[in-house]
Amino acid sequence: MESASELVEFPLLQTPIEANYRACTIPYRFPSDNPRKPTPTEISWINLFFNSIPSFKKRAESDPSVSDASTKAEKFAQRYADILEDLKKDPESHGGPPDCILLCRLREQVLRELGFTDIFKKVKDEENAKAITLFGDVVRLNDAIEDEGKRLENLVRGIFAGNIFDLGSAQLAEVFSKDGMSFLASCQNLVPRPWVIDDLDKFKVKWSKKSWKKVIIFVDNSGADIILGILPFARELLRRGSQVVLAANELPSINDVTYPELVEIISKLKDEDGNLMGVSISNLLIANSGNDLPVIDLTRVSQELAYLASDADFVILEGMGRGIETNLYAQFKCDSLKIGMVKHPEVAQFLGGRLYDCVFKYNEVSSL
């Protein structure tokens, strides 16, 4: 299910793109590996996707928009499991060799072929409603911090705490179904610094000296992530004079927020003057990224986003899918930030960090 219009390269990628850019961060295989035999890394990632099947099946079974959902959910589980088994036998089957983009795409394809377009809709709506009621308190707490550096750190911690709400992670989906997530407790309980990649101090210095004219933020999950994590941060950027473009998925995937959902969220958060808790949103734009997966290949974005990004001087990729599993090493022509929480043991191992560790990777491009 592709974007309605043709997808194009993100204009801020370092050129030549072919030489400088590879979307997937973790190499599952190397040129010397036997193309007919799966590598140990491929096997472990195929298993990770295999282990997520029960939680996806459970969501699909209770999708009220699909007739005979339980039978179709069973078909999804069987069909996707068969594809993963095929890839274990022959990595080049199903358009392989597999990487995180292909494994996500195959899962979405099977769901959509069976009529499941948004199996996380109910939980996204519930979490958005809950987070909207907390937005004012979170913003007031941030605004009360007078020291600029401490306020920035608090906003960053809010992004990490919000990013915990991720139903694509089998362990977190289970935790979440038990007791939900307490946002403020999550802010307090982040793993201690230094994080596995920790450029926060460097970023604080830059923040105190400069404000960017236009910031593109690739957003991640619904609920606390977008509403209590990203939006207070975006509001602070607006307050400092930046134009902010929030780039959200065109089509649903896991519990990622979509473009139409984000438009609706902003309209619900506006006060009677049309502001975001007293801050004008005349410089806030919401863009459709053209993406339909929880990961993103930046050689395939919507023309609208490419147009809006052409004169931006700061790019932020938020969340494990867009900022760690893909694009962690992406190089841009402008300043960039990759920020997210490590929610798979395989990613923690690759980075040499802990599960639920944090990544804050800031790259500054020196102006000539």
GIFEN-V270061 format. One record per pair of residues at least 4 apart in sequence whose C-alpha atoms are under 7 Angstrom apart, sorted by the first residue. I is the first residue (numbers start at 0). J is the second residue. If there is no record, write none. Layout:
i=I j=J
i=I j=J
This chain:
i=2 j=289
i=6 j=289
i=6 j=299
i=6 j=300
i=6 j=301
i=6 j=302
i=7 j=298
i=7 j=299
i=7 j=300
i=7 j=301
i=7 j=302
i=8 j=297
i=8 j=298
i=8 j=299
i=8 j=300
i=9 j=297
i=9 j=298
i=9 j=300
i=9 j=305
i=10 j=305
i=10 j=308
i=10 j=309
i=11 j=309
i=11 j=331
i=11 j=332
i=11 j=333
i=12 j=16
i=12 j=330
i=12 j=331
i=12 j=332
i=13 j=19
i=13 j=330
i=13 j=331
i=13 j=332
i=14 j=19
i=15 j=19
i=16 j=20
i=20 j=329
i=22 j=296
i=22 j=297
i=22 j=325
i=22 j=326
i=23 j=99
i=23 j=324
i=23 j=325
i=23 j=326
i=24 j=323
i=24 j=324
i=24 j=325
i=24 j=326
i=24 j=327
i=24 j=328
i=25 j=324
i=27 j=40
i=27 j=41
i=27 j=98
i=28 j=32
i=28 j=38
i=34 j=90
i=35 j=89
i=35 j=90
i=35 j=91
i=36 j=89
i=36 j=90
i=37 j=41
i=37 j=42
i=37 j=87
i=37 j=89
i=37 j=90
i=38 j=42
i=39 j=43
i=40 j=44
i=41 j=45
i=41 j=97
i=42 j=46
i=42 j=87
i=43 j=47
i=44 j=48
i=45 j=49
i=45 j=83
i=46 j=50
i=47 j=51
i=48 j=52
i=49 j=80
i=51 j=55
i=51 j=169
i=52 j=56
i=52 j=76
i=53 j=57
i=54 j=58
i=54 j=169
i=55 j=59
i=56 j=60
i=56 j=72
i=56 j=73
i=56 j=76
i=57 j=61
i=58 j=62
i=58 j=118
i=58 j=119
i=59 j=68
i=59 j=72
i=59 j=118
i=60 j=68
i=60 j=69
i=60 j=72
i=61 j=68
i=62 j=68
i=62 j=118
i=65 j=114
i=65 j=115
i=67 j=71
i=68 j=72
i=69 j=73
i=70 j=74
i=71 j=75
i=71 j=113
i=72 j=76
i=73 j=77
i=74 j=78
i=75 j=79
i=75 j=109
i=75 j=110
i=76 j=80
i=77 j=81
i=78 j=82
i=79 j=83
i=79 j=106
i=79 j=109
i=80 j=84
i=81 j=85
i=82 j=86
i=83 j=87
i=84 j=88
i=85 j=89
i=85 j=92
i=86 j=90
i=86 j=91
i=86 j=92
i=90 j=95
i=90 j=96
i=90 j=97
i=91 j=95
i=91 j=96
i=97 j=101
i=97 j=102
i=98 j=102
i=99 j=103
i=100 j=104
i=100 j=294
i=101 j=105
i=102 j=106
i=103 j=107
i=103 j=292
i=104 j=108
i=104 j=292
i=105 j=109
i=106 j=110
i=107 j=111
i=108 j=112
i=109 j=113
i=110 j=114
i=110 j=115
i=111 j=115
i=111 j=116
i=116 j=251
i=117 j=251
i=117 j=252
i=119 j=123
i=119 j=253
i=119 j=254
i=120 j=124
i=121 j=125
i=122 j=126
i=123 j=127
i=123 j=221
i=123 j=222
i=123 j=254
i=124 j=128
i=125 j=129
i=126 j=130
i=126 j=222
i=127 j=131
i=127 j=221
i=127 j=222
i=128 j=132
i=129 j=133
i=130 j=134
i=130 j=222
i=130 j=223
i=130 j=226
i=130 j=227
i=131 j=226
i=131 j=268
i=133 j=137
i=134 j=138
i=134 j=226
i=134 j=227
i=135 j=139
i=136 j=140
i=137 j=141
i=137 j=227
i=138 j=142
i=138 j=231
i=139 j=143
i=140 j=144
i=141 j=150
i=141 j=153
i=141 j=154
i=144 j=149
i=144 j=150
i=146 j=150
i=147 j=151
i=148 j=152
i=148 j=203
i=149 j=153
i=150 j=154
i=151 j=155
i=152 j=156
i=153 j=157
i=154 j=158
i=154 j=231
i=154 j=232
i=155 j=159
i=156 j=160
i=156 j=186
i=157 j=161
i=157 j=186
i=157 j=227
i=157 j=228
i=158 j=162
i=158 j=224
i=158 j=228
i=158 j=229
i=159 j=163
i=159 j=339
i=159 j=340
i=160 j=182
i=160 j=185
i=160 j=186
i=161 j=182
i=161 j=223
i=161 j=224
i=161 j=227
i=161 j=228
i=162 j=220
i=162 j=224
i=162 j=318
i=162 j=339
i=162 j=340
i=163 j=340
i=164 j=223
i=164 j=224
i=165 j=171
i=165 j=172
i=165 j=220
i=165 j=254
i=166 j=171
i=166 j=172
i=166 j=253
i=166 j=254
i=167 j=253
i=168 j=172
i=168 j=342
i=168 j=343
i=169 j=173
i=170 j=174
i=171 j=175
i=172 j=176
i=173 j=177
i=174 j=178
i=175 j=179
i=175 j=180
i=181 j=185
i=182 j=186
i=183 j=187
i=184 j=188
i=185 j=189
i=190 j=356
i=193 j=197
i=194 j=356
i=194 j=357
i=194 j=358
i=195 j=352
i=195 j=356
i=195 j=357
i=195 j=358
i=196 j=358
i=196 j=359
i=196 j=360
i=197 j=358
i=197 j=359
i=197 j=360
i=198 j=202
i=198 j=359
i=198 j=360
i=198 j=361
i=199 j=203
i=199 j=359
i=200 j=204
i=201 j=205
i=202 j=206
i=202 j=361
i=203 j=207
i=204 j=208
i=205 j=209
i=206 j=210
i=210 j=239
i=210 j=241
i=211 j=241
i=211 j=312
i=211 j=313
i=212 j=241
i=212 j=242
i=212 j=312
i=213 j=241
i=213 j=242
i=213 j=243
i=213 j=311
i=213 j=312
i=213 j=313
i=214 j=241
i=214 j=242
i=214 j=243
i=214 j=244
i=214 j=311
i=214 j=312
i=214 j=313
i=214 j=314
i=215 j=243
i=215 j=244
i=215 j=245
i=215 j=246
i=215 j=308
i=215 j=311
i=215 j=313
i=215 j=314
i=215 j=315
i=216 j=244
i=216 j=245
i=216 j=246
i=216 j=314
i=216 j=315
i=216 j=316
i=217 j=245
i=217 j=246
i=217 j=247
i=217 j=315
i=217 j=316
i=217 j=317
i=218 j=225
i=218 j=245
i=218 j=246
i=218 j=247
i=218 j=316
i=218 j=317
i=219 j=225
i=219 j=255
i=219 j=256
i=219 j=317
i=219 j=318
i=220 j=224
i=220 j=225
i=220 j=254
i=220 j=255
i=220 j=256
i=221 j=225
i=221 j=254
i=221 j=255
i=221 j=256
i=222 j=226
i=223 j=227
i=223 j=228
i=224 j=228
i=224 j=229
i=225 j=229
i=225 j=230
i=226 j=230
i=227 j=231
i=228 j=232
i=229 j=233
i=230 j=234
i=231 j=235
i=232 j=236
i=233 j=237
i=233 j=243
i=234 j=238
i=234 j=278
i=235 j=239
i=236 j=240
i=236 j=241
i=237 j=241
i=237 j=242
i=237 j=243
i=237 j=282
i=238 j=278
i=242 j=282
i=242 j=283
i=243 j=282
i=243 j=283
i=243 j=284
i=244 j=283
i=244 j=284
i=244 j=285
i=244 j=286
i=245 j=284
i=245 j=285
i=245 j=286
i=246 j=285
i=246 j=286
i=246 j=287
i=246 j=288
i=247 j=256
i=247 j=257
i=247 j=258
i=247 j=286
i=247 j=287
i=247 j=288
i=248 j=256
i=248 j=257
i=248 j=258
i=248 j=287
i=248 j=288
i=248 j=289
i=248 j=290
i=248 j=291
i=249 j=257
i=249 j=258
i=249 j=287
i=249 j=288
i=249 j=289
i=249 j=290
i=249 j=291
i=250 j=257
i=250 j=290
i=250 j=291
i=251 j=255
i=251 j=257
i=251 j=291
i=252 j=291
i=252 j=292
i=252 j=293
i=253 j=293
i=255 j=293
i=256 j=260
i=256 j=261
i=257 j=261
i=258 j=262
i=258 j=286
i=258 j=287
i=259 j=263
i=260 j=264
i=261 j=265
i=262 j=266
i=262 j=285
i=263 j=267
i=264 j=268
i=265 j=269
i=268 j=275
i=269 j=273
i=269 j=274
i=269 j=275
i=270 j=274
i=270 j=275
i=270 j=276
i=274 j=278
i=274 j=279
i=274 j=280
i=275 j=279
i=275 j=280
i=286 j=304
i=287 j=301
i=287 j=304
i=288 j=300
i=288 j=301
i=288 j=304
i=289 j=300
i=289 j=301
i=290 j=295
i=290 j=300
i=293 j=320
i=293 j=321
i=294 j=320
i=294 j=321
i=294 j=325
i=295 j=321
i=295 j=325
i=300 j=304
i=300 j=305
i=301 j=305
i=302 j=306
i=303 j=307
i=304 j=308
i=305 j=309
i=312 j=333
i=312 j=334
i=313 j=333
i=313 j=334
i=313 j=335
i=314 j=334
i=314 j=335
i=314 j=336
i=315 j=335
i=315 j=336
i=315 j=337
i=316 j=321
i=316 j=322
i=316 j=336
i=316 j=337
i=316 j=338
i=317 j=321
i=317 j=322
i=317 j=337
i=317 j=338
i=317 j=339
i=318 j=322
i=318 j=338
i=318 j=339
i=318 j=340
i=319 j=323
i=319 j=324
i=319 j=339
i=319 j=340
i=319 j=341
i=320 j=324
i=320 j=325
i=321 j=325
i=321 j=326
i=322 j=326
i=322 j=327
i=322 j=337
i=322 j=338
i=322 j=339
i=323 j=327
i=323 j=339
i=327 j=337
i=331 j=335
i=332 j=364
i=333 j=364
i=334 j=362
i=334 j=363
i=334 j=364
i=335 j=361
i=335 j=362
i=335 j=363
i=336 j=360
i=336 j=361
i=336 j=362
i=337 j=359
i=337 j=360
i=337 j=361
i=338 j=358
i=338 j=359
i=338 j=360
i=339 j=357
i=339 j=358
i=340 j=355
i=340 j=356
i=340 j=357
i=340 j=358
i=341 j=346
i=341 j=347
i=341 j=354
i=341 j=355
i=341 j=356
i=341 j=357
i=342 j=354
i=342 j=355
i=343 j=347
i=343 j=354
i=344 j=348
i=344 j=354
i=345 j=349
i=346 j=350
i=347 j=351
i=347 j=352
i=347 j=353
i=347 j=354
i=348 j=352
i=352 j=356
